[in-house]
Amino acid sequence: MSKILAFAGSSSFTSINHAIAAYVASLVQGQEVEVLRLSELNIPMYGMDKEKEKGIPESAQAFLAKIKEADALILSVAEHNSNVTAYFKSSFDWLSRIDPKFLAGKKALLLSTSDGGRGAMTAREIAEKSLIRFGAEVVASIGIPKYSEVFVDGTLTDNELNTDIASALGQMMG
């Protein structure tokens, strides 16, 4: 049995990307799945001065431990000003200071969503490059545009997107 860690690259407690990550995680069958709310870890913003003064924060070490325990990741990234969120980048900055290839051997399903028509595509493209750089195998990168129209009552109503997600989950488990 594989262990899958699902989370959103967001510090928002009301993140639509967290809702998507949790939804996709709920589709996984026959595997151990943990849905993590990254915002609850309270990882501080990365800074060299902070690292020199206080070392690696326990919250970043705890996040890395969860990633290391997982065989695969379901990650949905939010977009701020055509980029990944500062919180997501900072969290990964801390992890890369501990282990530059902290995602080695991990398969990842990368998602993003927004209310816009591009589904946070730019942030997803940036995140994909980072995931690969840190050692992950990205099995699929899927954008979910027009979140408020296609995600209704906790369910993704777009059949084509659901088919794409099911296929990607199959690749991730295969």
C-alpha positions in Angstrom: 0.0 0.0 0.0 1.3 3.4 -0.9 1.1 6.5 1.2 -0.1 9.7 -0.4 0.3 13.2 1.0 -2.1 15.8 -0.3 -1.8 19.6 0.3 -2.2 23.0 -1.2 0.6 25.5 -1.8 -1.3 28.2 0.2 -1.4 29.7 3.6 -5.1 30.5 3.3 -7.4 28.7 5.7 -10.1 29.0 3.1 -8.0 27.9 0.1 -9.8 26.7 -3.0 -6.6 24.9 -3.9 -6.9 23.0 -0.6 -10.4 22.1 -1.5 -9.2 20.7 -4.8 -6.4 18.8 -3.2 -8.7 17.3 -0.6 -11.3 16.4 -3.3 -8.7 14.6 -5.5 -7.3 12.8 -2.4 -10.9 11.6 -1.7 -10.9 9.8 -5.1 -7.9 7.7 -4.1 -8.9 4.1 -3.2 -6.9 1.4 -1.6 -4.0 3.6 -0.5 -3.2 5.5 2.7 -3.9 9.2 2.2 -3.2 12.2 4.4 -4.6 15.6 3.6 -2.4 18.2 5.2 -3.3 21.9 5.6 0.0 23.6 5.0 -1.3 26.8 6.7 -1.5 24.9 10.0 2.2 24.1 10.1 3.1 27.8 10.7 6.4 27.5 8.8 8.1 31.0 9.0 9.2 32.9 5.9 12.6 31.7 4.9 15.6 34.0 5.4 19.3 33.3 5.6 19.6 35.4 8.8 16.8 33.4 10.4 18.5 30.2 9.5 21.9 31.3 10.8 20.3 32.6 14.1 17.8 29.9 14.8 18.5 27.0 12.5 15.8 25.0 10.6 12.4 25.5 12.2 10.7 22.4 13.7 7.7 23.1 11.5 9.7 22.8 8.4 11.3 19.6 9.7 7.9 18.2 10.4 6.7 19.0 6.9 9.8 17.3 5.4 9.2 14.2 7.6 5.6 14.0 6.2 6.9 14.3 2.6 9.7 11.7 3.3 7.0 9.2 4.6 4.9 9.6 1.5 5.4 7.7 -1.8 3.4 10.3 -3.8 2.1 13.8 -3.6 -1.1 15.5 -4.6 -0.3 19.2 -4.7 -2.5 22.1 -5.8 -0.8 25.4 -6.1 -2.4 28.8 -5.7 -1.4 31.7 -7.9 -0.6 35.2 -6.6 0.3 37.8 -9.2 1.2 35.2 -11.8 3.5 33.2 -9.5 3.3 30.6 -6.7 2.4 32.0 -3.3 5.3 33.3 -1.2 4.3 30.9 1.5 4.6 27.9 -0.8 8.0 29.0 -2.1 9.3 29.9 1.3 8.2 26.4 2.7 10.1 24.7 -0.2 13.1 27.0 0.4 13.3 25.7 4.0 13.0 22.1 2.8 15.7 22.5 0.2 18.1 23.8 2.8 17.7 20.5 4.6 17.9 18.3 1.5 18.3 19.8 -2.0 16.6 16.6 -3.5 13.9 16.3 -0.8 11.4 15.0 -3.5 13.7 12.3 -5.0 11.7 9.2 -5.7 8.3 10.9 -5.2 5.6 10.9 -7.9 3.5 14.0 -7.9 0.1 15.0 -9.3 0.3 18.8 -9.7 -3.0 20.7 -9.8 -4.0 24.4 -9.7 -7.3 26.2 -9.7 -8.6 29.7 -9.8 -11.8 31.5 -10.7 -10.1 32.7 -13.9 -10.1 30.9 -17.2 -6.5 29.8 -17.0 -6.8 27.9 -13.7 -3.6 29.4 -12.2 -1.6 28.0 -15.1 1.4 30.2 -14.6 1.9 29.2 -11.0 1.5 25.6 -12.0 4.2 25.9 -14.6 6.6 27.5 -12.1 5.7 24.8 -9.4 6.3 22.0 -11.9 9.9 23.2 -12.6 10.5 23.4 -8.8 9.1 19.9 -8.2 11.4 18.5 -10.9 14.4 20.4 -9.7 13.9 18.9 -6.2 13.7 15.4 -7.6 10.0 14.7 -8.1 8.5 12.9 -11.1 5.5 15.0 -12.1 3.0 12.4 -13.6 0.5 15.1 -14.6 -0.1 18.8 -14.4 -3.8 19.7 -14.5 -5.4 23.1 -14.3 -9.0 23.6 -13.1 -10.3 26.9 -14.4 -13.4 28.7 -13.3 -13.4 27.0 -9.9 -16.7 28.6 -8.7 -18.5 27.2 -11.8 -17.0 23.7 -11.9 -16.6 22.9 -8.2 -20.1 22.6 -6.7 -21.0 21.3 -3.2 -17.5 19.7 -2.8 -17.6 18.0 -6.2 -15.8 18.7 -9.5 -18.6 18.7 -12.1 -16.5 18.8 -15.2 -16.4 15.3 -16.6 -13.4 15.9 -18.8 -11.3 17.1 -15.8 -12.5 14.2 -13.7 -11.4 11.8 -16.4 -8.0 13.5 -16.6 -7.6 13.4 -12.8 -8.6 9.7 -12.7 -6.0 8.9 -15.4 -3.3 10.9 -13.6 -4.1 9.0 -10.3 -3.7 5.8 -12.2 -0.3 6.8 -13.5 0.7 7.9 -10.0 -0.2 4.6 -8.5 1.2 2.5 -11.4 
